[in-house]
């Protein structure tokens, strides 16, 4: 399998090396957590006086370490005095009782610790509880468009974007020679996330409802979504559900990194709003594998790509509200805001005016950007920067 250096993540790991927190790499299934840990451990091994203990609990050779006492003894026995000791463990959840082992090793201050695991056991909201708040989380996402271009070099930018848009960033699918087989691979990840990472952990009896909710969210990317509306739309004469169940299942889908909820932000009042979030899919390949091109609103699907890219780049991301107008994204980093609208085609004057109107209504001096499929270099309109989505994605700057 072809590998590329995911330098932005490697740099983040390097920046927290030897900081006394448990480093946990999280993200959707098969997005490359173990490969990232392999790459980072290879870098660390080159250091003078480094002692690296690498454990992959999903491999047969480490089967005895599924017992927590054996795991603890193995780690302690591989400690080397007068060295800088590093501990890297994949699929930590396979060891029943791993929390006590990691807690104890951390308390003894013998190793710099890095772990990955199944989303069902290492969800973001569980980390502080598992390890007493002594955790540094690194969120890993599917391939960005820049990484896709690195994997497939020497491509025409616009042609590459058209492929990336459909292929997505789950790089394991790139190995398959046919679109049908690639979609089967993606669908397999989707089903595994639903069944193994959610149904199994939470002992859900109604798996079909969970699938229906996930398909509903995929079909409504970019639309404001209330739990009550989802429950009402799924309820029929023969099928009943309620707000509480739907809200719980939607939370499970987000905690397993299948969807990312984006809150609303009142631009004028400068306050965050809890109602009617938008939900964006971890990677569009899941939508195309499960739903095909049915009801595809390309403007909303482009929103999904931009939302995930903003998260990759470390922004806080919100949906902007200004009176009766909506700004697709308010992206915040280091206290600075950027207002972003996303559109498919802005060649028609009425569409263009509609997209720039919310941005022109904002009176502060923060940057305003319209991202669309222009296939041209960037331009300006009354202080708004207009950027082609493929060129924006291929650039590391906003």
Beta strands, then each sheet from edge to edge (+ up, - down):
strand 1: 22-26
strand 2: 50-56
strand 3: 84-90
strand 4: 112-116
strand 5: 135-139
strand 6: 259-266
strand 7: 271-281
strand 8: 316-322
strand 9: 325-333
strand 10: 336-342
strand 11: 367-372
strand 12: 379-381
strand 13: 384-388
sheet 1: 2+ 3+ 4+ 1+ 5+
sheet 2: 7+ 6- 8- 9+ 10- 11- 13- 12+
end
